C-alpha cells in the first residue's frame, strides 16, 4: 500500500534529481576507492617485485569470442559508429527469422495500442537467444491487444532480443528498439551526436542499418537531457534523416519520438501534443506522450494532430507513477478516456503483474488485467488471416518439451521464439464462476512444445460448453479446408472445434467438427445448436507416451465454405449421450486393474494443437542431400567427471536451394556413436537420440555437451519445423558427424581436421574417408627428399608441382608453427577457389628438405591452410579451420 502511494505522488523530475545525486555520490566514492586500491596494489607490487606490473582482469564478456549466444545492447556511440556489433560472434544469432506479413506493414487507420516493455533493466531470461532454463520466465501472449511492441532499457541503444521480434511478427505486431540519452552521460552523448549535421546523419544511418540487419521495425527516440538551443536543428536533422532512411530501406518501419526535450531545448515533459514538441512529431511517425497527462489532454492532442490523431500515443504507466487513472487494476480508466477521445494508447511496463507477484498467480492475474483492457477497447488483432494456420498454444516456456505427442525433454525451459499463434481466451472475474475453466496448462502433457489448452470442471447431461480460441478474419476460397487437431480426454469427455463463418449477406453459420463416436447420437445431440455437424474423416490414436503419460488422438475434418469469411474458432466441450445408469470403464493409471464409475458430471480434456490448411498446402521437406552442414569453433575440455569430456562448437546448416520451402524453426538432437565388435566385425553403434534445443536461425551453439568415455563420434541431427506445425522425418533430416577428441583422425590440441598419413618407414595408399572427398583417389610416390601425391578427380589428372620449401618457412614464420618431429606431422592444403580442386602435400620428415608440387594446370589465386597432424591419424574431416589460413595471389610467388 505504501509503495503504491509513493508511486502516485513522486514525480518524474524528483526521481531524476534523486538519481543524479545518487550517481554523483556513487561515482565520487568509487573514484576514491579505486585510487586507494591502486595505490595499495602499487605499493605491494613495488615492495615484492620492482619489475612486476599491475594487471587488470579481462572483461567477463567478450562478444568476439564464441560463447552461448545472447542479446545485448550497444552502450557507446563509438560501438555504434564503428559497426563493431557485426563482428560479434552473437550477431548472426540475433537476426529475427520471422518477417512481418506484408499486409501488416501499414498500421491500421484506427486508434492503436503501443506496448513498451520495461522490466528490471531488460535482457533477463529473454537474452538467451537459444532459450534458458526458467520455466516461469516472463512472456507476453496477449498480442491480439497491441499493434506496436517497444523493447526498452536504459542503455544507449537497446536492441530487441530476436525472440520478441519473431513472435510479435507472427502476430502482425511491429517491434521497435530504443535509442535513449539520459542523465549526465546523456549530455556528453548528445554533444557528440549533434556536433554537426553530418554526425547526426551518420548515427541515424547506423541505427537504420542495425534495424534492417536484425529485422526489427524501427526506433523509439528518447532524449531526456537538456539541450542547447543551437543543437535543436541537428536534433531535427537526426530524427528526420532516421525516419527517411528507415522508410526507404524498410517500408512500413516506424520512428516514434518520446515527449521529453522540447523544441527550445528544455527537458520539460508536455504530457500532450502541442507547439513545444509538434516539430518533432511532424518529421517522424508518431509521439509517445509522457504518462502524467490530465483528463482533457488527449482531446487537445487530437485537435493539434488533426488527421494524424492515431499517431499520438498517450502514455499510461501500469505501475501507477502519477499516471492518469492510477494504472495497475484501474488502467481501464485512462483507456476509456483515450477511447472516447479517439487517440492511441502507450502502455508502459506491462510486466507489472509479474514483477509485483499479483495474486493469486501470474497467469491468472495477467489474463484478468488484459481482460480489462479488452473490455475497454475490444480485440485489435485477428488471426488467422491466411493459411496455413497453426497453433500449439505454447507461450514459450514450460516444464517439459514434446514433439508430435512424444516428450523429448523433461527439463524446464524458456524460449519466446517457440510461441505460435496465441489463443484469444476470454478472461474476467465473472468467467471464473463458469462450470468449466479453460486455461493454458504447463504441467500436463503437451502435444508440441510445452503447453496445451486444458478444460476442466463439471458438465451436466448433454449440455456443452464453448470457449473462444481465436478471433479470425479469413476469406474462404473454392478449395476445401482441412482442420486437424489433437485431443486428450478422460472418461467420456469429448472435444470438438466450432468454426463461425459470416457472409456478405449478413448470414452467419456455425459448424461443429465433432469428435469420433456414434454419428446418429452426435447429430441428434447438436442438430439444434449448430448449423452443420461434421464427423472426422480420419482419426489417429498415437501410441501412449510412457514418459509423459499421454495418449493423444489426432482428428481431421474437411469442409467447403466458398464465399464465406471465418470469424471465430471455439473449443467445444461436451459429453457423449448414454443410456441411463450406463457404467463407464475407466483405466486406472498404468495398472491393468479397472474400476467401474458411474456416469458423472466431471469433465477433463486437453487440446494439443490445431492446424488449418487447404488441400494444396501439404508441406514437403527438402531431402537431406539438399543441405550443407558445417561445424566450427570446436573446443574440448575436461568434464566434471573424470571419464567424460565437454564439447563446445557452432553447428550451422544451409539449403543449396531454399526456394519453395516454408520452414520456421529447427529441433537439434545429438546421439553418441561407439565402435563395437559385432559378429567378429568392428561396427558403429548409434545410441539414443537426445534433444538439445530449438534454433530459430540456421545455426546452433552446442555448449558444455558432456560426451561419455568410449564415444568415437557424435551425430547431430537438424529437424525442420514446417509453418503448418509438421516436422521432418528423422530419416530425411540433415546431419553432421563430429569425431570425438582423442580418437584417430582428430588432433588432441586443436581438434582440427586430419588427413591420411604414411605409416612407419614405408608407405601405402590411404583412402580419404570423408563424405565430401569420396570422388577422390590418391597414389603415393616417395623418394629420399620428396613425397608426391597424384590426385585423380572425375577421371581427369593433375600433377602437383613447384617447390614449397619457402611455403613451409613462411608458415613457420607467420604462424609460429613448430615443425617438430617429436610432436607430430603437418599438412598443407591448397584450395583452388575457381576450379574447386584440392591439393595435399605431406613432408616425409620435418627436416628442411625440398618438397615438390607438380601440376599440369596453371595455378591461380587460392588459399593456403595448415593443420597440425598427430601420428596415427587415419581419417579426414570436412570441418574448416578458418584460423590458420593465408591468402596468396599466385602459389608460385609465395614469400
Protein Blocks (a to p, Z undefined) as FASTA:
>chain_A
ZZmmmmmmmcfklmmmmmmmmmmmmmmmmmmmmmmmmmmmmmmmmmmomkbccdddddfb
dfkbgcdddddddfbfklmmnommmmpmklmmmpcfbdcdfklmpccddddddddddeeh
iaillmmmnopabfkbccdfklmlcfbdcdddfbfbdcddfklmmmmmmnopacdddddd
edjklmmmmmmmmmpmklmmmmmmmmmmmmmmnopabdcdddfbdcdfklmmmmmmmmmm
mmmmmmmmmghiacddddfbdfkopacdehiacfklmmmmmmmnbdcddfkbcfklmmmm
mmmnmmmlmmpccdddfkopopghhiamllmmmmmmmmmnopacddehkllmmmnopafb
fklmmmmmmmmmmmmnopfbdcdfbdcdddehighiajbdceehiafbfcdcddfklpcc
dddddddfklmmpmbdcdddfkbccfbhjbdcddedddehjbccdddfbdcdddddfbdc
ddddddddehjbdcddddddddfklpacddddddeddfklmmmmmmmmpfbdcddfbdcd
ddddfknopacdddddddddehiacfbdcdddddddddehiacdddehjbfbdcdddddf
bdcdddfbdcdddfklcccdddfklpccddehiacdddfbfkbccdddddddddfblghi
acfbdcddddddddddeehiacddddddddfbdcfbfcdcdehiacdehiabdcdddddd
dfkopacdfklcccdddddehiahiafklopacddddehjbdcddddfbfklmmpccddd
ddfkbccddddeehiacddedjfklmmmmmmmmnopacdfkloccddddddfklopacdd
ddfbfcdcddddddfbdcdddddddddddehiabdcfbdfklagcddfblklcZZ
